[in-house]
């Protein structure tokens, strides 16, 4: 078997490390979905579209050129998204730049039949909600700390949101480097198919998740 990895700041991200990290993120999603409402979002939600138009007028740190915007939208349509959309009060709490790029895709391709699962954060009781996250605060810390995880029970939204985003904010760099060196790292149906997400809520372990093909 070929040893495959990407090296970032002198830390080797192997396939096993990436798989475990992404599985922990998906576990966080399932734990959240057990105490929240799951919904479909479309690219024609008026409130979100209005918000996206305001977002477009700002200096977007993620998507600086039209080519980058369309490229992200095309990639999500073709391969899926790595991350779950989060909503609150009929607005996006997480995922605006992805939604924005998908809107641009629709404008250029006239494809209207597109929906994605989302977790609604309204009126959630976070008591006892357990979250897994990297001990490292950003990708530069891995050369010193290594790939260690922490687990914490969170009581409030502001308490967990930063930790919930900890894994995606780091793995996005890893996925980008992996695609450049090898191929597109596969996304999970849990972030792309609402029926799969509802089905997977019953899963309680990493091994069951792997066996069910919710992660490659």
C-alpha positions in Angstrom: 0.0 0.0 0.0 1.3 3.4 -1.0 1.9 5.8 1.9 0.1 9.0 1.0 0.2 12.2 2.9 0.3 16.0 2.5 2.8 18.0 4.5 1.8 21.3 6.0 4.1 23.3 8.3 6.3 20.1 8.8 3.3 18.0 9.9 2.3 15.0 7.8 -1.4 14.6 7.3 -1.9 10.9 6.4 -5.1 9.3 5.0 -5.8 7.8 8.5 -5.4 11.1 10.3 -7.6 12.9 7.8 -10.2 10.2 8.0 -10.3 10.3 11.8 -10.5 14.1 11.9 -13.3 14.3 9.4 -15.2 11.5 11.2 -15.0 13.6 14.4 -16.5 16.5 12.6 -19.3 14.3 11.3 -19.9 13.0 14.8 -20.3 16.6 16.0 -22.9 17.0 13.3 -24.8 13.9 14.3 -24.7 14.9 18.0 -26.0 18.4 17.1 -28.7 16.9 14.8 -30.1 14.9 17.8 -31.0 18.0 19.7 -31.9 20.3 16.8 -34.2 20.4 13.8 -32.9 19.3 10.4 -34.2 21.1 7.3 -33.6 21.5 3.6 -32.4 24.8 2.3 -32.9 25.8 -1.3 -31.1 28.3 -3.5 -34.4 30.3 -3.7 -35.0 31.1 0.0 -35.8 34.8 -0.2 -34.4 35.8 3.2 -31.1 34.0 2.5 -30.9 35.4 -1.0 -31.3 38.9 0.4 -28.6 38.2 2.9 -26.3 36.8 0.2 -26.8 40.0 -1.9 -25.5 42.0 1.1 -22.7 39.5 1.5 -21.7 39.9 -2.2 -21.3 43.6 -1.7 -18.7 43.1 1.0 -15.0 42.3 0.6 -15.2 38.5 0.6 -12.0 37.0 2.1 -12.7 33.6 0.6 -13.7 34.3 -3.0 -11.9 37.2 -4.6 -12.5 36.6 -8.3 -15.5 35.5 -10.4 -13.5 32.5 -11.5 -13.0 31.4 -7.8 -16.7 31.9 -7.1 -17.8 29.8 -10.1 -15.2 27.2 -9.4 -16.4 26.6 -5.9 -20.0 26.4 -7.0 -19.2 23.9 -9.8 -17.1 21.8 -7.4 -20.0 21.6 -4.8 -22.4 20.6 -7.5 -20.1 17.9 -8.9 -18.5 16.6 -5.6 -20.7 17.8 -2.8 -19.8 20.0 0.2 -17.6 18.9 3.1 -19.5 20.9 5.7 -23.0 21.1 7.0 -25.0 24.3 6.5 -26.2 25.9 9.7 -29.3 28.2 9.9 -31.0 30.3 12.5 -34.0 32.6 12.2 -34.3 31.8 8.5 -30.8 33.0 7.8 -27.5 31.2 7.4 -25.3 30.9 10.5 -22.6 29.1 8.6 -22.0 28.5 4.9 -22.6 31.8 3.3 -19.7 31.8 0.9 -20.7 28.3 -0.3 -24.3 29.4 -0.7 -23.2 32.5 -2.6 -21.1 30.5 -5.0 -24.0 28.0 -5.6 -26.3 31.0 -6.4 -23.8 32.1 -9.0 -23.8 28.6 -10.4 -27.6 28.6 -10.7 -27.5 32.0 -12.5 -25.0 30.6 -15.0 -26.6 27.1 -15.5 -30.3 27.6 -14.9 -30.3 24.6 -12.6 -33.1 25.1 -10.0 -33.5 21.7 -8.5 -30.8 22.0 -5.8 -31.2 21.5 -2.1 -28.9 20.8 0.8 -29.5 19.6 4.4 -29.1 22.2 7.2 -29.3 22.1 10.9 -31.5 24.8 12.5 -29.9 26.3 15.6 -33.0 28.0 16.9 -34.1 27.2 20.5 -31.6 24.5 21.2 -30.9 23.2 24.7 -27.1 22.6 24.6 -26.9 21.1 28.0 -24.8 18.0 27.8 -23.9 18.5 24.1 -20.5 17.0 23.6 -18.2 18.2 21.0 -14.8 17.0 19.7 -12.2 19.4 18.4 -8.5 19.7 17.7 -6.3 20.7 20.6 -4.4 22.9 18.1 -6.1 26.2 17.5 -4.8 26.5 14.0 -2.9 24.5 11.4 0.5 26.1 12.4 0.3 24.5 15.8 0.4 20.9 14.5 4.1 20.8 14.1 4.4 21.4 17.9 1.2 19.7 19.3 0.6 17.0 16.8 -2.9 15.7 16.0 -4.6 15.6 19.4 -8.3 15.9 20.1 -10.2 17.2 23.1 -13.8 16.6 24.1 -16.0 19.1 25.9 -19.6 19.4 27.0 -21.0 22.7 26.0 -24.0 24.6 27.5 -24.3 27.6 25.2 -24.2 28.4 21.5 -21.2 30.7 21.8 -19.4 28.1 23.8 -19.6 25.4 21.1 -19.6 27.3 17.8 -15.9 28.1 17.8 -15.1 24.5 18.7 -17.5 23.2 16.1 -15.7 25.2 13.4 -12.3 24.2 14.7 -12.0 21.0 12.5 -13.4 22.5 9.3 -11.2 25.6 9.5 -8.1 23.4 9.7 -9.2 20.6 7.4 -10.0 22.9 4.5 -6.3 23.5 4.1 -5.6 19.8 4.2 -8.3 19.0 1.6 -7.0 21.7 -0.7 -3.5 20.4 -0.6 -4.7 16.8 -1.0 -6.6 17.7 -4.1 -3.5 19.4 -5.6 -1.3 16.4 -4.9 -3.6 13.5 -5.5 -7.3 13.9 -6.1 -10.5 15.4 -4.7 -10.9 14.1 -1.1 -14.5 12.6 -1.0 -17.2 14.5 0.8 -19.8 12.8 3.1 -23.4 12.3 2.2 -24.3 13.5 5.7 -23.6 17.1 4.5 -25.3 16.6 1.1 -28.4 14.3 1.6 -31.0 15.1 4.2 -32.3 11.5 4.1 -28.9 10.1 4.8 -28.4 12.6 7.7 -31.7 11.6 9.3 -30.8 8.0 8.9 -27.4 8.4 10.4 -28.6 10.0 13.7 -29.0 6.5 15.1 -25.2 5.9 14.6 -23.2 6.0 17.9 -19.7 5.1 16.9 -16.9 5.9 14.5 -16.8 2.3 13.3 -20.5 2.2 12.5 -20.0 5.4 10.5 -17.2 3.9 8.4 -19.1 0.6 7.9 -22.2 2.6 6.7 -20.1 4.4 4.1 -20.9 7.9 5.5 -17.2 8.5 5.1 -14.7 7.0 2.7 
